[in-house]
Amino acid sequence: MLGKTQVNYTQLVELYKKYATSSGLRILAFPCNQFGGQEPGTNAEIKEFAAKYGVEFDMFEKIKVNGDDAHELWKFLKKKQGGTLGR
């Protein structure tokens, strides 16, 4: 797992630790391998990798966010958001 994945997990863990209890922050992680091939592993491998960074927030199964087989959640979010997210 390359690119920004390591930095993103580190920053998300910091945010979660800082705000989860005090402000009720929830982080919902949906791994996706469609951005630079940064999460090529299985769901179990991704979860194991994330655990090395102390991830305690919700980690869902790997999904696709682009294309005809994009996850329904992302289809909905893209439709509601518009702009470049909607492409």
N, CA and C atoms as a LAMMPS dump frame, in Angstrom:
ITEM: TIMESTEP
0
ITEM: NUMBER OF ATOMS
261
ITEM: BOX BOUNDS ff ff ff
-5.0000000000000000e+02 5.0000000000000000e+02
-5.0000000000000000e+02 5.0000000000000000e+02
-5.0000000000000000e+02 5.0000000000000000e+02
ITEM: ATOMS id mol type element x y z
1 1 1 N 0.844 -1.164 0
2 1 2 C 0 0 0
3 1 3 C 0.891 1.228 0
4 2 1 N 0.729 2.006 -1.013
5 2 2 C 1.631 3.123 -1.234
6 2 3 C 0.884 4.444 -1.236
7 3 1 N 1.57 5.474 -1.688
8 3 2 C 0.932 6.772 -1.865
9 3 3 C 0.535 7.422 -0.559
10 4 1 N -0.686 7.888 -0.511
11 4 2 C -1.191 8.638 0.641
12 4 3 C -1.823 7.755 1.719
13 5 1 N -1.933 6.478 1.477
14 5 2 C -2.622 5.596 2.418
15 5 3 C -2.052 5.703 3.821
16 6 1 N -0.747 5.624 3.972
17 6 2 C -0.108 5.684 5.284
18 6 3 C -0.399 7.018 5.977
19 7 1 N -0.234 8.107 5.24
20 7 2 C -0.49 9.441 5.799
21 7 3 C -1.963 9.575 6.187
22 8 1 N -2.852 9.106 5.319
23 8 2 C -4.281 9.223 5.6
24 8 3 C -4.671 8.455 6.858
25 9 1 N -4.202 7.218 6.997
26 9 2 C -4.523 6.453 8.201
27 9 3 C -3.998 7.163 9.439
28 10 1 N -2.782 7.661 9.39
29 10 2 C -2.188 8.351 10.534
30 10 3 C -3.018 9.565 10.925
31 11 1 N -3.394 10.375 9.944
32 11 2 C -4.178 11.578 10.228
33 11 3 C -5.59 11.243 10.708
34 12 1 N -6.209 10.237 10.122
35 12 2 C -7.551 9.849 10.554
36 12 3 C -7.541 9.31 11.983
37 13 1 N -6.528 8.548 12.336
38 13 2 C -6.398 8.034 13.703
39 13 3 C -6.26 9.2 14.686
40 14 1 N -5.448 10.195 14.34
41 14 2 C -5.283 11.37 15.21
42 14 3 C -6.613 12.099 15.4
43 15 1 N -7.338 12.326 14.303
44 15 2 C -8.641 12.989 14.397
45 15 3 C -9.618 12.199 15.255
46 16 1 N -9.631 10.895 15.045
47 16 2 C -10.547 10.037 15.785
48 16 3 C -10.25 10.088 17.28
49 17 1 N -8.976 9.969 17.624
50 17 2 C -8.592 10.008 19.039
51 17 3 C -8.946 11.349 19.672
52 18 1 N -8.81 12.41 18.912
53 18 2 C -9.049 13.745 19.446
54 18 3 C -10.546 14.058 19.604
55 19 1 N -11.357 13.615 18.654
56 19 2 C -12.748 14.06 18.625
57 19 3 C -13.821 12.992 18.811
58 20 1 N -13.48 11.726 18.797
59 20 2 C -14.505 10.681 18.877
60 20 3 C -15.274 10.753 20.193
61 21 1 N -14.57 10.845 21.289
62 21 2 C -15.226 10.874 22.589
63 21 3 C -15.793 12.254 22.907
64 22 1 N -14.986 13.286 22.695
65 22 2 C -15.398 14.635 23.089
66 22 3 C -16.489 15.222 22.201
67 23 1 N -16.478 14.885 20.912
68 23 2 C -17.429 15.503 19.984
69 23 3 C -18.288 14.507 19.215
70 24 1 N -18.085 13.225 19.447
71 24 2 C -18.902 12.217 18.777
72 24 3 C -18.53 11.96 17.323
73 25 1 N -17.297 12.29 16.934
74 25 2 C -16.873 12.066 15.554
75 25 3 C -16.925 10.585 15.208
76 26 1 N -17.484 10.287 14.05
77 26 2 C -17.485 8.931 13.513
78 26 3 C -16.755 8.956 12.186
79 27 1 N -15.852 8.041 12.004
80 27 2 C -15.145 7.894 10.733
81 27 3 C -15.569 6.556 10.148
82 28 1 N -16.041 6.594 8.923
83 28 2 C -16.473 5.398 8.218
84 28 3 C -15.525 5.178 7.06
85 29 1 N -14.65 4.2 7.181
86 29 2 C -13.627 3.944 6.171
87 29 3 C -14.11 2.893 5.178
88 30 1 N -14.043 3.256 3.909
89 30 2 C -14.395 2.353 2.82
90 30 3 C -13.175 2.218 1.918
91 31 1 N -12.323 1.224 2.159
92 31 2 C -11.147 1.062 1.307
93 31 3 C -11.551 0.894 -0.157
94 32 1 N -10.706 1.413 -1.04
95 32 2 C -10.963 1.339 -2.472
96 32 3 C -9.623 1.287 -3.19
97 33 1 N -9.511 0.441 -4.167
98 33 2 C -8.257 0.303 -4.906
99 33 3 C -8.273 1.065 -6.228
100 34 1 N -9.239 1.951 -6.418
101 34 2 C -9.378 2.659 -7.682
102 34 3 C -8.581 3.964 -7.749
103 35 1 N -7.788 4.259 -6.763
104 35 2 C -7.011 5.496 -6.74
105 35 3 C -5.533 5.158 -6.584
106 36 1 N -4.877 4.946 -7.688
107 36 2 C -3.453 4.636 -7.665
108 36 3 C -3.127 3.245 -7.146
109 37 1 N -4.094 2.361 -7.074
110 37 2 C -3.837 0.995 -6.622
111 37 3 C -3.297 0.932 -5.214
112 38 1 N -3.776 1.813 -4.333
113 38 2 C -3.213 1.924 -2.993
114 38 3 C -3.748 0.904 -1.992
115 39 1 N -4.837 0.215 -2.316
116 39 2 C -5.374 -0.781 -1.395
117 39 3 C -5.717 -2.067 -2.159
118 40 1 N -4.671 -2.756 -2.624
119 40 2 C -4.888 -3.932 -3.468
120 40 3 C -5.258 -5.204 -2.705
121 41 1 N -5.089 -5.211 -1.415
122 41 2 C -5.279 -6.433 -0.638
123 41 3 C -6.727 -6.828 -0.451
124 42 1 N -6.888 -7.945 0.235
125 42 2 C -8.221 -8.415 0.619
126 42 3 C -8.722 -7.56 1.771
127 43 1 N -9.974 -7.717 2.127
128 43 2 C -10.516 -6.986 3.265
129 43 3 C -9.719 -7.273 4.535
130 44 1 N -9.378 -8.537 4.748
131 44 2 C -8.608 -8.918 5.939
132 44 3 C -7.214 -8.288 5.92
133 45 1 N -6.566 -8.28 4.766
134 45 2 C -5.229 -7.684 4.658
135 45 3 C -5.261 -6.179 4.9
136 46 1 N -6.277 -5.524 4.389
137 46 2 C -6.409 -4.075 4.575
138 46 3 C -6.647 -3.766 6.047
139 47 1 N -7.505 -4.534 6.686
140 47 2 C -7.801 -4.328 8.106
141 47 3 C -6.543 -4.556 8.948
142 48 1 N -5.766 -5.573 8.608
143 48 2 C -4.519 -5.862 9.318
144 48 3 C -3.52 -4.721 9.128
145 49 1 N -3.413 -4.205 7.905
146 49 2 C -2.532 -3.076 7.617
147 49 3 C -2.955 -1.85 8.418
148 50 1 N -4.247 -1.553 8.423
149 50 2 C -4.758 -0.383 9.136
150 50 3 C -4.541 -0.509 10.644
151 51 1 N -4.618 -1.724 11.164
152 51 2 C -4.427 -1.95 12.603
153 51 3 C -3.03 -1.526 13.055
154 52 1 N -2.064 -1.585 12.16
155 52 2 C -0.692 -1.173 12.494
156 52 3 C -0.621 0.314 12.831
157 53 1 N -1.613 1.057 12.389
158 53 2 C -1.674 2.506 12.656
159 53 3 C -2.609 2.834 13.807
160 54 1 N -3.157 1.812 14.447
161 54 2 C -4.044 2.03 15.576
162 54 3 C -5.463 2.385 15.184
163 55 1 N -5.883 1.98 13.999
164 55 2 C -7.234 2.286 13.535
165 55 3 C -8.258 1.624 14.445
166 56 1 N -9.137 2.442 14.999
167 56 2 C -10.226 1.955 15.846
168 56 3 C -11.58 2.354 15.282
169 57 1 N -11.573 3.184 14.238
170 57 2 C -12.835 3.604 13.643
171 57 3 C -13.382 2.506 12.747
172 58 1 N -14.603 2.692 12.296
173 58 2 C -15.298 1.67 11.506
174 58 3 C -14.645 1.474 10.139
175 59 1 N -14.258 0.235 9.865
176 59 2 C -13.627 -0.125 8.599
177 59 3 C -14.546 -1.113 7.878
178 60 1 N -15.084 -0.682 6.766
179 60 2 C -16 -1.509 6
180 60 3 C -15.252 -2.287 4.921
181 61 1 N -15.968 -3.132 4.192
182 61 2 C -15.335 -3.91 3.137
183 61 3 C -14.903 -3.003 1.985
184 62 1 N -13.938 -3.473 1.237
185 62 2 C -13.432 -2.735 0.081
186 62 3 C -14.538 -2.614 -0.958
187 63 1 N -14.646 -1.41 -1.521
188 63 2 C -15.697 -1.142 -2.498
189 63 3 C -15.12 -0.447 -3.724
190 64 1 N -15.954 -0.3 -4.72
191 64 2 C -15.629 0.519 -5.886
192 64 3 C -16.475 1.779 -5.791
193 65 1 N -15.872 2.905 -6.129
194 65 2 C -16.603 4.173 -6.079
195 65 3 C -16.812 4.761 -7.466
196 66 1 N -16.196 4.175 -8.458
197 66 2 C -16.314 4.638 -9.837
198 66 3 C -16.791 3.498 -10.73
199 67 1 N -17.438 3.866 -11.817
200 67 2 C -17.853 2.869 -12.802
201 67 3 C -19.245 2.334 -12.547
202 68 1 N -19.656 1.456 -13.433
203 68 2 C -20.998 0.884 -13.363
204 68 3 C -21.227 0.056 -12.105
205 69 1 N -20.155 -0.549 -11.579
206 69 2 C -20.312 -1.391 -10.39
207 69 3 C -19.933 -0.657 -9.103
208 70 1 N -20.015 0.681 -9.116
209 70 2 C -19.757 1.466 -7.91
210 70 3 C -20.783 1.102 -6.837
211 71 1 N -20.345 1.176 -5.594
212 71 2 C -21.206 0.887 -4.45
213 71 3 C -22.377 1.879 -4.424
214 72 1 N -23.542 1.411 -4.017
215 72 2 C -24.749 2.248 -4.006
216 72 3 C -24.59 3.497 -3.147
217 73 1 N -23.863 3.392 -2.04
218 73 2 C -23.63 4.566 -1.193
219 73 3 C -22.929 5.664 -1.977
220 74 1 N -21.902 5.291 -2.735
221 74 2 C -21.145 6.288 -3.491
222 74 3 C -21.925 6.832 -4.671
223 75 1 N -22.762 6.002 -5.282
224 75 2 C -23.639 6.508 -6.34
225 75 3 C -24.553 7.594 -5.765
226 76 1 N -25.103 7.333 -4.58
227 76 2 C -25.973 8.297 -3.919
228 76 3 C -25.206 9.578 -3.578
229 77 1 N -24.032 9.445 -2.97
230 77 2 C -23.246 10.616 -2.584
231 77 3 C -22.845 11.454 -3.796
232 78 1 N -22.445 10.802 -4.864
233 78 2 C -22.068 11.537 -6.077
234 78 3 C -23.266 12.3 -6.646
235 79 1 N -24.412 11.668 -6.627
236 79 2 C -25.607 12.313 -7.148
237 79 3 C -25.966 13.546 -6.316
238 80 1 N -25.843 13.442 -4.998
239 80 2 C -26.182 14.548 -4.107
240 80 3 C -25.135 15.653 -4.148
241 81 1 N -23.866 15.279 -4.28
242 81 2 C -22.773 16.259 -4.234
243 81 3 C -22.65 17.074 -5.504
244 82 1 N -22.657 16.412 -6.656
245 82 2 C -22.421 17.113 -7.913
246 82 3 C -20.966 17.512 -8.028
247 83 1 N -20.669 18.393 -8.941
248 83 2 C -19.285 18.847 -9.134
249 83 3 C -18.361 17.735 -9.56
250 84 1 N -17.093 17.859 -9.199
251 84 2 C -16.104 16.866 -9.628
252 84 3 C -16.32 15.509 -8.976
253 85 1 N -16.941 15.472 -7.789
254 85 2 C -17.237 14.189 -7.163
255 85 3 C -18.262 13.427 -7.982
256 86 1 N -19.089 14.14 -8.701
257 86 2 C -20.15 13.52 -9.479
258 86 3 C -19.734 12.978 -10.824
259 87 1 N -18.494 13.08 -11.189
260 87 2 C -18.037 12.589 -12.499
261 87 3 C -17.948 11.107 -12.542
